[in-house]
Amino acid sequence: MLAGGRAGFVRWNVHPTLDQQAALVQSLGARTVVPAFAGREHVEAWRRAFAPAKVSLAREIPL
């Protein structure tokens, strides 16, 4: 279909950017953020972006 010109290709970013995630955390009033699918080397950037929410990497989080 692409080769025949009957369809187009558009990239779709399924993962929000850090700024978009920070806006979501802020708008929800989240107190704790539990990042998934990224390494611990990003923790300081997350803490800055999501403040005043806490960033937790704990395996268990009391509710």
C-alpha positions as CSV (number, residue, x, y, z in Angstrom):
1,M,0.0,0.0,0.0
2,L,2.8,2.4,0.8
3,A,4.7,1.6,-2.4
4,G,1.5,2.0,-4.4
5,G,0.8,5.4,-2.9
6,R,-2.5,4.3,-1.3
7,A,-1.2,4.7,2.3
8,G,1.1,7.1,4.2
9,F,3.6,6.4,6.9
10,V,3.4,8.5,10.1
11,R,5.6,7.9,13.2
12,W,3.6,7.8,16.4
13,N,5.5,8.4,19.7
14,V,3.8,6.1,22.2
15,H,6.0,7.3,25.1
16,P,5.4,10.8,26.4
17,T,8.5,13.0,26.8
18,L,9.8,13.9,30.2
19,D,8.1,17.4,29.9
20,Q,4.8,15.7,29.1
21,Q,5.2,13.3,32.0
22,A,6.0,16.2,34.3
23,A,2.9,18.1,33.2
24,L,0.8,15.0,33.8
25,V,2.3,14.5,37.3
26,Q,1.6,18.2,38.1
27,S,-1.9,18.2,36.7
28,L,-2.8,15.1,38.7
29,G,-1.3,16.4,41.9
30,A,0.7,13.1,42.2
31,R,2.6,12.7,45.5
32,T,4.6,9.7,44.4
33,V,5.9,8.8,40.9
34,V,7.0,5.2,40.2
35,P,9.0,5.2,37.0
36,A,9.0,2.1,34.9
37,F,11.0,0.9,31.9
38,A,14.0,3.1,32.4
39,G,17.3,2.9,34.2
40,R,18.2,4.3,37.6
41,E,20.7,6.6,35.9
42,H,17.7,8.9,35.2
43,V,16.6,9.3,38.8
44,E,18.0,12.8,39.4
45,A,16.3,14.1,36.3
46,W,13.0,12.5,37.4
47,R,13.4,14.1,40.8
48,R,13.9,17.5,39.3
49,A,11.1,17.1,36.8
50,F,8.5,15.7,39.1
51,A,9.1,17.8,42.2
52,P,7.4,18.2,44.6
53,A,6.3,14.6,44.0
54,K,8.6,12.0,45.4
55,V,10.2,9.5,43.0
56,S,10.2,5.9,44.3
57,L,12.2,3.0,42.9
58,A,11.1,0.7,45.8
59,R,9.8,-2.7,44.9
60,E,6.9,-2.2,47.4
61,I,5.1,1.0,48.1
62,P,2.6,1.3,50.9
63,L,-0.6,2.9,49.9
